[in-house]
Amino acid sequence: MAPLLTLYHCPYSRSTGVMTLLEELHAPYDLHVMNMKKGENREAAYLAVNPMGKVPAVRHGDAVITEQVAIYLYLADLFPDAKLAPPLGDPLRGPYLRWMAFYGSCFEPAIVDKWMKNTPADKASCHYGDFDTMFNTLVDQLSKGPYLLGEQFSALDVLWASSMGWMGAYELLPKLPVIEQYVARVTSRPAFAAANAKDGELAAAQAA
């Protein structure tokens, strides 16, 4: 019997993207749902899973995986039949890993710095260089479309479209057709609708 897969989840949070990925993978999973507004993700029971108190986290048998990008990589490799991760030896494996790493190391930190109006670090010492170079690098890749790996849809697109969707809603991103069209293209997939429907039910139950 395969080890049980559990997603630690708070509705309408970063863990929604992982739930969407699980739907794309057609993976069997359980949800351990917490109420972020009540601080349940900061209680001792969950801090024993992730001392950072953040979601998502995944438990797979005896393995616990935290950090968003690590979870996407782990799950996409765990279910190879879904073909959402280029395998070792595939020429697209390198670009796939690149854009996974780029999200966490360059894109989100740069977006947060700009949103918080932090003083830009010196380009030579900043881990993402500067905002414009980072952003133009991403836009150039999206322009090649329809997905981040060209014609191949992958777990990358679930991560990026999920994140850019909420960032766009909060006006954290420059409004560009290439971004809006990419997000619309990816989020129109059935897995996104399924995850959003689950989140709606969970959020309603927590508000009741």
C-alpha positions in Angstrom: 0.0 0.0 0.0 1.3 3.4 -0.9 2.1 5.8 2.0 -0.7 8.2 2.8 -0.3 11.7 1.4 -1.6 14.6 3.6 -1.7 18.3 2.7 -1.7 20.7 5.6 -3.9 23.4 4.2 -5.5 26.8 5.0 -8.2 27.9 2.6 -7.2 30.7 0.2 -3.5 30.6 1.0 -0.3 29.4 -0.7 -1.4 25.8 0.0 -4.3 26.3 -2.5 -1.8 26.1 -5.3 -0.5 22.7 -4.0 -4.1 21.4 -3.7 -4.5 22.5 -7.4 -1.3 20.6 -8.3 -2.6 17.5 -6.5 -5.8 17.8 -8.6 -3.7 18.1 -11.8 -1.8 15.0 -10.7 -5.0 13.0 -10.0 -3.2 12.1 -6.7 -5.0 10.6 -3.8 -4.6 12.8 -0.8 -6.1 13.8 2.6 -6.5 17.4 3.7 -5.6 18.5 7.2 -7.5 21.8 7.3 -6.6 24.6 9.6 -8.2 28.0 10.3 -5.5 30.7 9.7 -7.7 33.4 11.2 -7.9 31.5 14.4 -4.1 30.9 14.4 -4.4 27.1 14.2 -1.3 27.1 12.0 0.7 28.6 14.9 -0.4 26.0 17.5 2.0 23.4 18.9 0.5 20.5 16.9 1.3 22.1 13.6 4.6 23.7 14.7 5.7 20.1 15.2 5.2 19.6 11.5 6.5 23.0 10.3 8.2 25.1 13.0 7.7 28.1 10.7 4.0 27.8 11.0 3.5 28.2 7.3 1.4 26.3 4.8 1.7 24.4 2.6 3.3 21.3 4.2 3.0 17.8 3.0 3.4 14.5 4.9 4.1 11.4 2.8 4.5 8.4 5.0 7.4 9.3 7.3 8.6 12.2 5.1 7.6 15.8 5.8 8.1 18.3 3.1 7.8 22.1 3.6 8.6 25.1 1.5 6.4 25.7 -1.5 8.9 25.0 -4.3 10.2 21.9 -2.6 6.7 20.5 -2.4 6.0 21.2 -6.1 9.2 19.4 -7.1 8.5 16.5 -4.7 4.9 15.9 -5.8 5.5 16.2 -9.5 8.3 13.7 -9.4 6.2 11.4 -7.1 3.5 11.0 -9.8 5.5 10.7 -13.1 2.5 9.3 -15.1 1.0 12.8 -15.0 4.0 14.1 -16.9 4.1 17.4 -15.0 7.9 17.2 -14.5 10.4 16.5 -17.2 12.4 13.5 -16.0 16.2 13.3 -15.6 17.8 13.3 -19.0 15.1 15.3 -20.6 16.5 18.6 -22.1 13.7 20.4 -20.4 14.7 19.2 -16.9 17.2 22.0 -16.5 14.9 24.8 -17.5 12.2 23.3 -15.3 14.5 23.4 -12.3 15.6 26.8 -13.2 12.2 28.4 -13.2 11.2 26.6 -10.0 14.3 28.0 -8.3 13.7 31.4 -10.0 10.3 31.7 -8.4 11.5 31.4 -4.8 14.9 33.0 -5.1 14.2 35.9 -7.4 10.6 36.6 -8.3 8.8 36.5 -5.0 11.5 38.3 -3.0 11.6 41.0 -5.6 7.9 41.4 -5.7 7.8 41.7 -1.9 10.6 44.2 -1.8 8.8 46.4 -4.3 5.5 46.1 -2.5 7.1 46.9 0.9 8.9 49.8 -0.8 12.2 48.5 0.6 15.3 50.4 -0.5 16.7 48.5 -3.4 20.0 46.7 -2.6 23.0 47.2 -4.8 22.5 45.2 -8.0 25.9 43.5 -7.6 25.1 42.1 -4.2 21.3 41.6 -4.3 20.3 37.9 -4.8 17.9 38.8 -7.6 19.9 41.6 -9.2 17.3 44.3 -9.7 13.6 44.3 -10.2 13.5 45.3 -13.8 16.1 42.7 -14.9 14.3 40.0 -13.0 10.9 41.0 -14.3 12.0 41.4 -17.9 13.7 38.0 -17.8 10.3 36.5 -16.7 8.3 38.4 -19.3 10.7 37.3 -22.1 10.1 33.6 -21.1 6.3 34.0 -20.9 6.3 35.6 -24.3 7.6 32.3 -25.8 4.5 30.6 -24.4 2.0 29.2 -24.2 3.6 27.8 -21.0 6.9 28.4 -19.1 8.4 25.4 -20.9 7.0 26.4 -24.3 4.4 23.8 -25.5 4.7 21.6 -22.4 2.4 22.3 -19.5 4.1 21.4 -16.2 4.0 21.9 -12.4 5.8 25.1 -13.0 2.6 26.6 -14.5 0.5 25.6 -11.5 2.9 27.4 -9.2 3.4 30.5 -11.3 -0.2 31.0 -12.4 -1.5 30.4 -8.9 0.9 33.0 -7.4 0.5 35.6 -10.2 -3.2 35.3 -10.0 -3.4 36.5 -6.4 -0.6 38.9 -6.9 -2.5 40.4 -9.8 -5.7 40.6 -7.7 -3.8 42.6 -5.1 -2.2 44.8 -7.8 1.3 43.6 -6.9 2.3 43.0 -10.5 2.5 45.3 -13.5 -0.5 44.8 -15.7 0.7 43.3 -18.9 -1.3 41.3 -21.5 1.3 38.5 -21.6 0.9 37.9 -17.9 -2.9 38.3 -17.8 -3.3 35.9 -20.8 -0.9 33.4 -19.2 -2.8 33.4 -15.9 -6.2 33.1 -17.6 -4.9 30.2 -19.8 -3.6 28.2 -16.9 -6.3 28.9 -14.4 -9.0 27.9 -16.8 -8.0 24.3 -16.4 -10.4 21.9 -14.5 -8.0 21.4 -11.6 -8.1 25.1 -10.7 -11.9 25.0 -10.7 -11.9 21.9 -8.5 -9.5 23.4 -6.0 -11.3 26.7 -5.8 -14.6 24.9 -5.2 -13.1 23.0 -2.3 -11.6 26.2 -0.9 -15.0 27.9 -1.1 -16.7 25.1 0.8 -13.9 25.0 3.4 -13.9 28.8 3.9 -17.7 28.8 4.2 -17.5 26.1 6.9 -14.9 28.0 8.8 -16.9 31.2 8.7 -20.1 29.5 9.8 
